[in-house]
Each structure stands twice: as structure tokens, then as C-alpha cells.
Amino acid sequence: MFIPAAGNRVNPSKAAVAAGERLGRADATFVGTQTGFAIGGVAPVGHLSTPKAVFDSALLKFDFVCAAAGTRYQVLPIHPQELRKILTRKYLVLFSIST
């Protein structure tokens, strides 16, 4: 799972290096099975299985960010440092994936 800052796109080559494996685009069935969320509402935490996560360090320049919160209609405003702490406890790789 890649958590980029707004305006940053995930570079597929850099993403594969960060993940340490070959990657492909996840379809809606895979996302739902792995996370329990529908595309557009995938929260950064609370998944059915623990994903590898790559956190874009560019997020740290913001006072707060809005993450999906379970549906495409809900968001979680959170300080990026707090989000990083939550993710660090389990599966964070702090790595800038900006192009």
C-alpha cells in the first residue's frame, strides 16, 4: 500500500524497489479481500490483513492530512506525524515515492 502526498504520483519503478518485489495494479476484488474496504474508501489502518506500507515523507510538510476512513464519503483528518506513528508500530517504511 502506498500513501502518497496529494499531487504526488507513485512511480512504478521506485514503488517496486521500495516494496522489494514486482508489483501490479490491484483490482477491486483484491482490494476488498485484502483490506475489507472498497476502492475509494481504503483507510490506512484497520485492514483484514496487514499490508506492507510505504509512506511518502512529503506528507510531513502538512499540518494535517485527510485519509480515507472506510467509505468514499468519509475522511479522517489527522496530523501526518501521528499517522506515521500509527503505521510505524506495525508496517511502515518511510520512503519518499515522489517522482
Protein Blocks (a to p, Z undefined) as FASTA:
>chain_A
ZZddehiacdfklmmmmnopacddddfklmmmmnopaehiacfehiabdcdddddfklmm
pmbdcddehiakbccdddfklmmmmmmmmmpccddfbZZ
